[in-house]
Amino acid sequence: MTTFWLSFTNPEATSDKRFLGVAIFDMDESGGELSMAEIIKHANALGMNPGGTVSVQEVFHIPDEHKNKLITDDALLLRLGSRGRKNQN
């Protein structure tokens, strides 16, 4: 299983509304590497796509209790390894 971290943003929104959340979930890549489209479709199927633009990265050591839900809490995201918001102004 591969754990993916999807960050959703709305680049058109004001800086205080730009961040939409993070979805973290596992997908099986035993049949080959998944495309970004497949990963995003999975987020949609799980109901964890708030829209906007998305960046996808593979992550490690995320506790199961934080997977399969949309996370918007900055403090929790920092504890899970986020580098914080790029532009908070």
Sequence and secondary structure as in RCSB ss.txt:
>XXXX:A:sequence
MTTFWLSFTNPEATSDKRFLGVAIFDMDESGGELSMAEIIKHANALGMNPGGTVSVQEVFHIPDEHKNKLITDDA
LLLRLGSRGRKNQN
>XXXX:A:secstr
 EEEEEEEE TTS TTT EEEEEEEEE  TTS   HHHHHHHHHHTT   SSEEEEEEE    GGGSSSEE  HH
HHHHTT    S   
